[in-house]
Amino acid sequence: MKRIVLLAILAVALVSCSKVLLTGRKQLLLFPDSQVLASSFQSYKQFVDSVPASPDKASAEMVKRVGKRIAN
């Protein structure tokens, strides 16, 4: 029984491995990208909704300026 479980896990790992086109490295995908993105957007929305905006307008503007520079 343990051998069958081990073989099943090995088969899933081999099937789930893929190559990253950009870097050429191998990766193990346990969840599809669409599911990961949906979950991350949901978590981000929950975080944004649960934390109030900073009342310090000067600091908030500085963060926005730095973020824009980093993005560019």
C-alpha positions as CSV (number, residue, x, y, z in Angstrom):
1,M,0.0,0.0,0.0
2,K,2.8,2.4,0.9
3,R,4.5,1.6,-2.4
4,I,1.4,2.6,-4.4
5,V,1.0,5.9,-2.5
6,L,4.7,6.6,-3.1
7,L,4.4,5.8,-6.8
8,A,1.3,8.0,-7.1
9,I,3.0,10.9,-5.4
10,L,6.0,10.5,-7.7
11,A,3.7,10.4,-10.8
12,V,1.9,13.6,-9.8
13,A,5.3,15.3,-9.2
14,L,6.6,14.3,-12.6
15,V,3.4,15.3,-14.4
16,S,3.2,18.6,-12.5
17,C,6.8,19.7,-13.3
18,S,7.2,22.1,-16.2
19,K,9.8,24.4,-17.6
20,V,9.7,28.1,-17.2
21,L,10.1,29.6,-20.7
22,L,11.9,32.8,-19.7
23,T,14.5,31.3,-17.4
24,G,14.6,27.6,-18.5
25,R,14.4,26.4,-14.9
26,K,12.1,23.6,-13.8
27,Q,9.1,24.3,-11.5
28,L,6.6,22.3,-9.7
29,L,3.0,23.6,-10.2
30,L,0.7,22.4,-7.5
31,F,-2.1,24.9,-8.4
32,P,-2.9,26.4,-11.8
33,D,-1.9,30.1,-12.3
34,S,-5.5,31.1,-12.6
35,Q,-6.3,29.8,-9.2
36,V,-3.2,31.4,-7.6
37,L,-4.1,34.8,-9.2
38,A,-7.7,34.7,-8.1
39,S,-6.7,33.8,-4.5
40,S,-4.0,36.6,-4.4
41,F,-6.5,39.2,-5.7
42,Q,-9.0,38.1,-3.1
43,S,-6.4,38.3,-0.3
44,Y,-5.2,41.7,-1.4
45,K,-8.8,43.0,-1.5
46,Q,-9.4,41.7,2.0
47,F,-6.2,43.4,3.3
48,V,-7.0,46.7,1.6
49,D,-10.5,46.7,3.1
50,S,-9.3,45.8,6.6
51,V,-6.6,48.5,6.9
52,P,-7.6,52.1,7.0
53,A,-5.7,54.6,4.8
54,S,-3.0,56.6,6.5
55,P,-4.1,60.1,7.8
56,D,-0.5,61.4,7.1
57,K,-1.0,62.9,3.6
58,A,2.7,63.8,3.2
59,S,3.9,60.3,3.8
60,A,1.2,58.9,1.6
61,E,2.3,61.1,-1.3
62,M,5.9,60.2,-0.7
63,V,5.0,56.5,-1.0
64,K,3.1,57.1,-4.2
65,R,6.0,59.0,-5.7
66,V,8.5,56.3,-4.8
67,G,6.1,53.6,-6.1
68,K,5.8,55.4,-9.4
69,R,9.6,55.7,-9.7
70,I,10.0,52.0,-9.0
71,A,7.3,51.1,-11.5
72,N,9.0,53.1,-14.2
